[in-house]
Amino acid sequence: MLIGELAETQVWLADPQVVERGEELEESVQVVRYAPTVVTAEVAGGAAHVELSVVDGSLTWFCTCGEGREGVFCAHCVATTLARRRLLVQSACRRTDR
């Protein structure tokens, strides 16, 4: 399974307040690395570093914020997932514009 499907599912499972904060942070996400099984990003000008990855078919995540260090799928993880989705849409639009 690819990272997008797994990460999107995790967003749906997240607390609504966490999702709302992630939506607010999405514009501040700088995706550093994007591949089918890993996304690495800096959020809010480096305030948080996020890594989402697929290991043995399951999503794993890490964020340098306090909640993330405790294993919570935090607002930074949500923001990174939303930014990944935006990149996919932009990429698809560029391909269809050719």
JOZICOR-V939325 format. One record per helix or strand. SS is the DSSP state (helix for helix, strand for strand). FROM is the first residue (numbers start at 1). TO is the last residue. If there is no record, write none. Layout:
SS:FROM:TO
SS:FROM:TO
This chain:
helix:3:13
helix:16:28
strand:29:35
strand:38:43
strand:48:55
strand:58:63
helix:66:69
helix:75:97
